[in-house]
């Protein structure tokens, strides 16, 4: 049952229950309260029937009072609709309130009335207390016998501070989620005083942060200082960045190896439950995705140079893991090439080995390269053109050529998808040719001059094999000269390249 729902449907509800007009609150439903407060007696039909009758009486009482309140507020200017409870505070006498409280106590066993409850908004109200209880010691005793919660009569700010202190003692911080309500189910909870139950602490914190609720006016500076001393989070962005930075530092410690750069996989999520020594409050944090968003979208760092510097201090790279991956590949490739006479023909299954022997023995592979699948990475460069796209492609191809990289191994399991002609950079020597290659070019040129059609390599090969050795001397001499030319130009080209410079 909703009283005058359409007229006041859009009116906002106060977080602490001090500003909501009773005409916008649903009247008491016996089913709701019997399900939540009867407890062990739910299976007792006679008891349920008795409670249902009392609930209907309770509902009728408030409906009558509400109708009287509305009629009074419409006819009298001192009870405007925008002044919550002004009418009902005067109409609900102390005897009526005591009867309602006694009935509620009989149904629920206590006076822990939810803040959205109509009765709560009347009796737990300064105006009603001043009008009907202040100066009446006997009434105070009657209310004490029922278990009246006097702490609910304190100022909203005091309840907020008390709720924040309890929240911090439980959670260790004051980064309160927006949807957090103190003990919203009104069940026994030793962590929070009864007076704070039902306080919409998350909404209140958001309003303090974004709309300066409760911190304006003359008492504003004092309250702000009070919140700061408690550790209140005024800047959510700063709190989120601090969490990101802390997680990144923890990852850097566990990264291992003598690596200056921070390399976090994009799909990395902090283990939960304190696994591997990670702080429990960081469990489930998607560090990889967050750092990617920082790099690509400027998350948390768009207008903060200090935050950018804080990330750079722990080795964060704005160019991304692709550039970091290339540096590891070219470093390992240079070592492999040096160990194999300047030829970079790495087996596809080659993995950089771990250190062998004692600490005093020389070992060519750095610790941070251990486990790098160099063969697979170079295979992807050869077939897919990995790391060879963009403005750095030309310089990287030159580095690989200088290391003696084998771009094409023949028709084994597939043909490279990259254009081999594009892999040959400007200034790179033209490949050397053998004697048969010179003969085939000359033979094809002669047939073309005679107006004859083209022929296949198989036919030219048969002619070549049928020639006498002295007839091949001309072509073999051309091949020797071309080989000398290639070796000379290759030596000159290597002298001009700097392999160690990162691209």
N, C-alpha and C positions, 0 to 999 in steps of 0.2 A: 504494500500500500504506500503510495507516494502522494503527499499533500501538495497541491498546487505546483505540480512538476513543470508544466509548460511555462508558467510565469517566470520562474527563477532558474530555469535549466542551465543557463550560461554563467551563473554566479560562481566565482572561484571559492574553493574551500581552503581555509587557513591550515597551515601545516601543523600547528599546535592545537587547533580546535578552538580558537578564541574569536574567530571572525566570521563564522558561517551562520547564516540565517537559518533558524530552525525549520522554516517552511520549505527549505530545499532538502531536508534530511528525510529519508524514508522512515515511516513509523515502524515501531518494533514488530518484528515478525516472530511468532512463537516457534516456528520450525528452526529458524537460524539459531536462536539462543538455546533451545532444547538440545540441539545437536552438539553444541560447543561447550555447554556448561553443566549438563545433567550428569554426564560421566557414567558411572557404573549403573545408574538407575535407568538407563535407556531401555532396557529390556522389561522394565516393570510397567505394565500397561496402566495400572491405577495411578501410579506416580506421574506418568506422562500425561494422563488426562487432567490431573490436578494442575500440573504446570501449564498445560495448554489453556485451561480456564483462566489462570492467573495472568497469562500472557495476553489473552484477549482483553481482560479487564485493564491491564497496563496500557495496551494499545488504545483502548477507548478513552482512558484518562487523558492521554497525550493528544488524541484527536480533538477532544472537547476543548482542552486548553489552547490548542493551536488555532482552532476556529475562533475562539474568543479573542485571541491575540490579534488575529488578522482583522477582525471587525473593529477592534479598538484602534489599531494602527491606521485604519483607513479613515475613521471619523475624527481622530485626534491628531493634531499636528505634532505633538510631542513624541509620537511613536512612528517615525518614518520607516519605510522599508529598508533603507540603508543603515539603520541602527539596529544591529542584531540583538535579539532577546529583550529589547527595551520593553516590549509589551508583555511578554511572558514572564519576565522577572518580577513584574508587579502583580501579575495575575496568579502566579504560582506561589501560594502562601507557604509558610514554613510547614504547617500541618500537611498540606498536599505533598510537598517535597519529601517530608519524612515518611509519609505513606508510600510514595513511589520508591524511595530508597529501601524501605523495609520489604516491599514486594520484590524488588530486584534482588535484594540479599537473600530472600527466601528461594528465589529461582536459581540464582547463580552461586550463592554461598559466600559472596564477597561484594565489595564495592569497587572492584577494579573494572570500571566501566570504560569500554572503548571510546576513544575521543570522538568518533563519528556518531556516537549514540546521542539521541536528543537529550536524555536525562543528564549525561555528562556535560553537555554544553550549557546546562542551566545551573546545576549545583556546584560544579567546579569552575566557578566564575566569580570574579572579584565583586561584581555588582550585587549578586545574590547574597554572597557572604556578608557584605557590609550591611545590606538591608535586613537580613533575617537572622544572622548568627552573631555578629559583632556585638559585644555587650550583653550576651545571654549565656552565662556559664552553664546553665542546665541543658541548653541545646547542644553545647559543645560535648557534654557528657553523653547525651543521647547519640550523637553522631559517632563518638568514640566507640561506643558499644557495638555499633554496626560496622566498624572498621573503616570509617571515612578516611580518605587519603589526603591529609592536609598538605602534603608536598605538591599536590596538583594546583594549589592556589598561589604558588609563588610566581614571580614574573617569568614571561616566556624566555627572556635572556638567561636567567638562572638555570632553567631547565635545559636550554641549549648547551650551556657550558658544562653542566653536569653530564649530559649525554655524550658530549665530545670527550670528556675526561675518561668516562667508562669505555667508550669506543677505543680510545688509544691504549688503555690498559689491556684490552682484549686483543687488539690487532697490531699494536705497536706503531701505528701511524695514524694520521688524520686525513688520508686520501679516501674520503667516504664516497662510495658509489652513489650515483644520483637516485637510484631506486631503493636505497636502503631505508628501512623503517625499524626503529628500535622495538624488538620483540613484537612484531606485527601480529602474532597469533595469541598474544596475551597468555602464554603458558608460563609456568614457573621458570624464572630465569634469575639466577643469583648474580649474574654479571652486571645487571642494570637495576637501579632502584625502581620500585613500582611506579613512582611518579613520572618516570620518563618513558614508560611503555607506550607505544603508539606514536611517538614523536617521529615525524618524517624528516629524519636527520639529513638524508641525502639531498632532498629538495631544498632544505634550509641552507645547507652549505653551498649549493649551487646559486641560490639567490644572494647569499652574502658575497660570493665571489663575483657574480656577473651584474648584480643590481644594487649592491651595497645595502641590502636589507640588514637592519639591526645595528649597523655601524655608522649611521648618519647622526647628525645633530651634535649637541654638546658632548655627549658621552661617547661619540664615535671614536676619537683617537685613543681613548683609554681601552675601549673594547678591542680595537685593532691590535694594540700592544698585547692585550691579554691573549688574543688568538695567536699572534706571532710567537709568544713565549710557549704556548702549548704545542706549536709545530703545525699549525693549520696551513693547508695547502691553498694559497691564494692563486697561484699560477699553475694550472693543470699541465700546461705544456712543459714547464720546467720540471715538474715531478716526473712526467713521462720520459723526458730526455735523461734525467738522472738515472732512471731505471735502465734505459737503453745503454748508457755509458757504463753503468756498473756491470751489466751483463756482458758487454764487450770486453771489459777489463778481465772479468772472470774467464772468458773464453781465451783471451790472449795468454793468460797464465797456463792454461791447459793445452795450448797450441803445440808446444814442444818444439825442439830444434832451435837453432840460433837464427830465428826469423824476425826481422824488424817489422814487416808488414802484417796487418791483420787480415787474415783470409778466412772468412766465415762462409760456408756453403749457403746458398739461397734458401734451402729447405730446412736449415738447422733450427731445431726447437730445443730450448733448455729442458733437460730431464726433470721430471717431477719427483717429489718425495725426497729431496736432498740426495738423489743418486749422484755418485761420483764426486761427492763433496760440494755440489752446487747449492747455493742458498735456497731454502725452501720457498721463500717469497718470490723467487724468479722462476719457479717451475711452470712450464707451459709457455714461457715467453718466446715468441717467434722472432728470434734475433736475426736470422738470415733475411726474412722478409722486411723487417724494420730497417736494416742497414741498406737493403736495396732501395727502399722508399726514400731513405735519406739521400742516397746517391742520385736517384733518378728524378725525384720530386722535391727535394729540399726539405723533407719532413723534419720539423723541429729546428732547422738551422737557417731558414730563409733570411731572417733578419737578425741573426746573432753570430757575429764573428767569433765570439768567445767559445761558443759551442763547436764551431768548426775546428777551432784550434785544439779544443779538448779531444776531439776525435782524431785529429792528425797526430797528436802527441802519443797516442797508443798504436799508431801505424795504419790508420784508416786511409785507404786510397780512393780518391774520387773517380779515378778512371775505371774502377771495377776489377773483378777477378780475371777478366780476359787478359788484361795487360800483365797482371801478376803471373798468370799461367804461362804467358809467352816467355817471360824472364826465366822461369824455371826450366822450360823446355830448351831454350837456346843455351842456357848454362850447362845443362846436362849433355846437350848435343855437342858442345864445344869440348867437354871432357872426353866424350866417347870418340870424337873425331881425332883428338890428340893421341888417344890410346890405340887407334887403329890406322895410323899412318895417313892422317888427313883424309880419310874416306868415311862418309857418314851413311853407311848402309846397315841400319839397325834392324835386327829381326823383330817381327811384329810382337813377339811375346817377351821382349826384353824388358825387365824391370830393374831400376837402379838398386843394387844390392846393399844390404846392411854392412856395417863395418866388420871386418874380420881381422883376427890377430890382436896383438897387444896395443896399448895406447901409444907406445913409442914408435911403432911402425908407421911408415908413410901409407896413407890411404887416400886415393884420388877423389872419392865421392864425399861431398859435404853432408852433414847429418840431415839438413833440411830437405835434401833431395831423395832421401831414402824412401823406397816404395813408389817412386814416380814411374808410371808406365810409359817409358819413353818410346818404346816401339809402337805402341798403340797411338800415342799422340802424333808421332811422325807419320804414321800411316794415314791418319785423318787429315794431316796437312797435305799429303800426297794425293789422296783421293777426293777430299771434300773442300780443300782450300782453307782449313781452319787457320785462324790467325793471319790470313793473307788477304784480308779485306779492309778497306778503308785507307786512310792517308798514310798509314805506316806499312802498307803492303810491300811497296818497292824496296824499302830498306831491309825488311825482314827477309825477302827473297835473296837479296845480296848477301846477307849474313849466312843463309843456308848454303848458297853456292860456294862461298868462301870456305865453308867447312867440308865441302865435297859431298853435298847431299845428292842422293840418287833419286831423281824425280820420277823415273819410270822404270819398272822392273820387267816389263814385258806382259804378255797376255796370260796371266795366271787366273785370277778370280774376277777380274774386272778391269776396265780401262779407266784411267783417271778422269774425273769430271772436270778438273781444272785445265785451262788452256796452257799447254806447255810452252807455247811461244810467248805467252805473257809472263811466264816465270823467268824468262831470260831478260835480264835487265840491260839497260843501255851501258855499253862498255864491256859487256861480258863477251869473251871470245867465242867465235863460231866453232861448233863441234868439229872434231877431226873426222876425216873420211878414209875409208879403206880403198884398195885397188879396184875391187869390183864396183864400188860406187862410182868411181871416175869412168870406168868402162861403160857402165849402164847409161850414164848421162850422155857420153859421146855417141853411143850406139843409137839412142833415141833421137838425138839431134840429127844424125845422118839420115835416118829413115824419114824424119820430118822434111828434110831438104829434098829428098827424092820423091816426096809426095806419097809415101807409103803410110799405111795405117800404124797405129800404136801396137805394141806387143806387150805380153805379160812378163813379169819378173821371172816366172818359171822358164819361159822360152829363152830369155837372155841368160839365165843361169846355165842352161844346157849348152849354149854357145860358149860361155866362159869356161866351162869344164872341158870342152873339146879343144880349146886352144893350147898350143905348145907353150912351154915355160918361157922361151925366148920372146914369144909374142906378148907376154904379159909384163915384160920388163918396163915398158913405157908407163903403164898404169901403176905399177909398184913404186916406181920412182916418184910419181906425182903424190902417192900416198905418204911416202917418207917425208917429202917436203912439207906436206900439209900437217903431218904430226909434229914436225919441228916448229912450224908456225904456231900451232895450238899450244905447245908447251911453253914457248916463249911469251906468247900473249897472256897465258894463264898466270905465269910467274909475275909478270908486270901488274896484272889486275889484283892479285892477292896482296901485293905490297901496298896497294892504295886503300884496302878495306880495313875497317876497325871492327873486329868481331865483338869485342867486349862492350861496345857502347850500346845501351838499351835502345830499342826501337819502339 
